[in-house]
Amino acid sequence: IQPYRDMIAGQCMDLIRNRYDTFDELYVYCYRVASTVGLMSTAVMGLSDPPRDVSEEAIALGIANQLTNILRDVGEDARRGRIYIPLEDLERFKYSEADLMRGIVDDRWRNLMKFQIARARE
């Protein structure tokens, strides 16, 4: 039942947060809104025979999927006043919240995106 509770907690995070300072904070959000779906799905999809624990894989896939969704939705989220890219990453690449909100695409943006894509692939 814990994954269900965690998913609801993740949905509640969207009601009270629109920024994440660190990747560690974002990871918790990603786990709650995406990895929990994978954990809940493994019980109904069936596993190999004999059954094996695929929890780690479900969590990793959920994180990767959510990070990919975040990158896909950067513009839409910005228009809604939300930034899911960790603020520490913006700072690392000298790319401001204002730059993101204005949709500035330059070398800073491209390098930031390369970094985010690499993280999602890990």
BALOBA-1460 file (C-alpha; in Angstrom, 3 decimals):
// residues 122
<rec num="1" residu="i" x="0.000" y="0.000" z="0.000"/>
<rec num="2" residu="q" x="2.984" y="2.316" z="0.506"/>
<rec num="3" residu="p" x="3.463" y="3.086" z="-3.213"/>
<rec num="4" residu="y" x="-0.159" y="4.322" z="-3.344"/>
<rec num="5" residu="r" x="0.462" y="6.604" z="-0.386"/>
<rec num="6" residu="d" x="3.704" y="7.840" z="-1.909"/>
<rec num="7" residu="m" x="1.965" y="8.615" z="-5.210"/>
<rec num="8" residu="i" x="-0.662" y="10.709" z="-3.446"/>
<rec num="9" residu="a" x="2.114" y="12.522" z="-1.556"/>
<rec num="10" residu="g" x="3.749" y="13.284" z="-4.911"/>
<rec num="11" residu="q" x="0.544" y="14.695" z="-6.316"/>
<rec num="12" residu="c" x="0.243" y="16.869" z="-3.220"/>
<rec num="13" residu="m" x="3.760" y="18.174" z="-3.863"/>
<rec num="14" residu="d" x="2.449" y="19.731" z="-7.092"/>
<rec num="15" residu="l" x="-0.046" y="21.712" z="-5.028"/>
<rec num="16" residu="i" x="2.565" y="23.295" z="-2.778"/>
<rec num="17" residu="r" x="5.812" y="23.430" z="-4.807"/>
<rec num="18" residu="n" x="6.750" y="24.910" z="-8.151"/>
<rec num="19" residu="r" x="10.554" y="24.730" z="-7.797"/>
<rec num="20" residu="y" x="13.128" y="22.211" z="-6.585"/>
<rec num="21" residu="d" x="16.433" y="23.487" z="-5.276"/>
<rec num="22" residu="t" x="18.381" y="20.256" z="-5.678"/>
<rec num="23" residu="f" x="18.278" y="17.071" z="-7.674"/>
<rec num="24" residu="d" x="17.809" y="15.140" z="-4.433"/>
<rec num="25" residu="e" x="14.554" y="17.038" z="-3.847"/>
<rec num="26" residu="l" x="13.454" y="16.458" z="-7.443"/>
<rec num="27" residu="y" x="14.314" y="12.771" z="-7.151"/>
<rec num="28" residu="v" x="11.809" y="12.401" z="-4.295"/>
<rec num="29" residu="y" x="9.134" y="14.032" z="-6.461"/>
<rec num="30" residu="c" x="9.989" y="11.793" z="-9.445"/>
<rec num="31" residu="y" x="9.893" y="8.711" z="-7.262"/>
<rec num="32" residu="r" x="6.518" y="9.644" z="-5.860"/>
<rec num="33" residu="v" x="4.777" y="10.529" z="-9.116"/>
<rec num="34" residu="a" x="6.384" y="8.028" z="-11.498"/>
<rec num="35" residu="s" x="8.334" y="5.226" z="-9.839"/>
<rec num="36" residu="t" x="5.347" y="4.368" z="-7.687"/>
<rec num="37" residu="v" x="3.378" y="3.622" z="-10.847"/>
<rec num="38" residu="g" x="6.027" y="1.112" z="-11.864"/>
<rec num="39" residu="l" x="6.027" y="-0.469" z="-8.436"/>
<rec num="40" residu="m" x="2.243" y="-0.798" z="-8.460"/>
<rec num="41" residu="s" x="2.221" y="-2.127" z="-12.028"/>
<rec num="42" residu="t" x="4.639" y="-4.972" z="-11.398"/>
<rec num="43" residu="a" x="2.041" y="-6.685" z="-9.245"/>
<rec num="44" residu="v" x="-0.503" y="-6.815" z="-12.063"/>
<rec num="45" residu="m" x="1.768" y="-7.316" z="-15.091"/>
<rec num="46" residu="g" x="3.197" y="-10.596" z="-13.914"/>
<rec num="47" residu="l" x="6.847" y="-11.378" z="-13.443"/>
<rec num="48" residu="s" x="9.191" y="-14.042" z="-14.720"/>
<rec num="49" residu="d" x="8.828" y="-17.610" z="-13.558"/>
<rec num="50" residu="p" x="10.158" y="-18.014" z="-10.937"/>
<rec num="51" residu="p" x="9.173" y="-14.552" z="-9.719"/>
<rec num="52" residu="r" x="11.970" y="-12.086" z="-9.113"/>
<rec num="53" residu="d" x="12.062" y="-8.663" z="-7.515"/>
<rec num="54" residu="v" x="12.169" y="-5.942" z="-10.175"/>
<rec num="55" residu="s" x="11.609" y="-3.050" z="-7.769"/>
<rec num="56" residu="e" x="14.944" y="-1.398" z="-8.549"/>
<rec num="57" residu="e" x="14.242" y="-1.507" z="-12.274"/>
<rec num="58" residu="a" x="10.719" y="-0.134" z="-11.782"/>
<rec num="59" residu="i" x="12.060" y="2.748" z="-9.706"/>
<rec num="60" residu="a" x="14.847" y="3.547" z="-12.191"/>
<rec num="61" residu="l" x="12.448" y="3.473" z="-15.149"/>
<rec num="62" residu="g" x="9.993" y="5.735" z="-13.327"/>
<rec num="63" residu="i" x="12.720" y="8.281" z="-12.538"/>
<rec num="64" residu="a" x="13.996" y="8.240" z="-16.130"/>
<rec num="65" residu="n" x="10.479" y="8.627" z="-17.534"/>
<rec num="66" residu="q" x="9.660" y="11.526" z="-15.234"/>
<rec num="67" residu="l" x="12.936" y="13.307" z="-15.993"/>
<rec num="68" residu="t" x="12.156" y="12.892" z="-19.696"/>
<rec num="69" residu="n" x="8.659" y="14.310" z="-19.161"/>
<rec num="70" residu="i" x="10.157" y="17.281" z="-17.343"/>
<rec num="71" residu="l" x="12.447" y="18.031" z="-20.287"/>
<rec num="72" residu="r" x="9.613" y="17.620" z="-22.778"/>
<rec num="73" residu="d" x="7.387" y="20.010" z="-20.826"/>
<rec num="74" residu="v" x="9.879" y="22.763" z="-19.896"/>
<rec num="75" residu="g" x="8.078" y="25.441" z="-21.936"/>
<rec num="76" residu="e" x="4.579" y="24.479" z="-20.846"/>
<rec num="77" residu="d" x="5.664" y="24.297" z="-17.210"/>
<rec num="78" residu="a" x="7.351" y="27.706" z="-17.461"/>
<rec num="79" residu="r" x="4.128" y="29.222" z="-18.796"/>
<rec num="80" residu="r" x="2.449" y="27.835" z="-15.676"/>
<rec num="81" residu="g" x="5.120" y="29.337" z="-13.432"/>
<rec num="82" residu="r" x="6.751" y="25.982" z="-12.707"/>
<rec num="83" residu="i" x="10.389" y="24.976" z="-13.013"/>
<rec num="84" residu="y" x="11.187" y="21.326" z="-12.455"/>
<rec num="85" residu="i" x="14.838" y="21.551" z="-13.494"/>
<rec num="86" residu="p" x="16.727" y="21.813" z="-10.197"/>
<rec num="87" residu="l" x="17.708" y="25.389" z="-9.434"/>
<rec num="88" residu="e" x="21.220" y="24.202" z="-8.545"/>
<rec num="89" residu="d" x="21.561" y="23.033" z="-12.156"/>
<rec num="90" residu="l" x="20.393" y="26.374" z="-13.532"/>
<rec num="91" residu="e" x="23.004" y="28.058" z="-11.369"/>
<rec num="92" residu="r" x="25.696" y="25.585" z="-12.430"/>
<rec num="93" residu="f" x="25.164" y="26.577" z="-16.057"/>
<rec num="94" residu="k" x="24.638" y="30.288" z="-15.283"/>
<rec num="95" residu="y" x="21.134" y="30.066" z="-16.700"/>
<rec num="96" residu="s" x="18.605" y="32.048" z="-14.685"/>
<rec num="97" residu="e" x="14.954" y="31.424" z="-13.920"/>
<rec num="98" residu="a" x="14.224" y="34.572" z="-15.947"/>
<rec num="99" residu="d" x="16.128" y="33.112" z="-18.923"/>
<rec num="100" residu="l" x="14.015" y="29.975" z="-18.703"/>
<rec num="101" residu="m" x="10.775" y="31.919" z="-18.421"/>
<rec num="102" residu="r" x="11.726" y="33.975" z="-21.498"/>
<rec num="103" residu="g" x="12.667" y="30.861" z="-23.457"/>
<rec num="104" residu="i" x="16.273" y="31.925" z="-24.080"/>
<rec num="105" residu="v" x="18.073" y="29.271" z="-26.138"/>
<rec num="106" residu="d" x="21.829" y="29.712" z="-26.199"/>
<rec num="107" residu="d" x="24.940" y="27.695" z="-25.357"/>
<rec num="108" residu="r" x="24.107" y="27.803" z="-21.648"/>
<rec num="109" residu="w" x="20.681" y="26.292" z="-22.390"/>
<rec num="110" residu="r" x="22.095" y="23.656" z="-24.726"/>
<rec num="111" residu="n" x="24.713" y="22.607" z="-22.166"/>
<rec num="112" residu="l" x="22.098" y="22.509" z="-19.410"/>
<rec num="113" residu="m" x="19.894" y="20.291" z="-21.575"/>
<rec num="114" residu="k" x="22.796" y="17.975" z="-22.445"/>
<rec num="115" residu="f" x="23.428" y="17.591" z="-18.725"/>
<rec num="116" residu="q" x="19.750" y="16.862" z="-18.002"/>
<rec num="117" residu="i" x="19.521" y="14.327" z="-20.835"/>
<rec num="118" residu="a" x="22.634" y="12.528" z="-19.575"/>
<rec num="119" residu="r" x="21.115" y="12.388" z="-16.084"/>
<rec num="120" residu="a" x="17.878" y="10.874" z="-17.413"/>
<rec num="121" residu="r" x="19.891" y="8.216" z="-19.255"/>
<rec num="122" residu="e" x="21.845" y="7.154" z="-16.137"/>
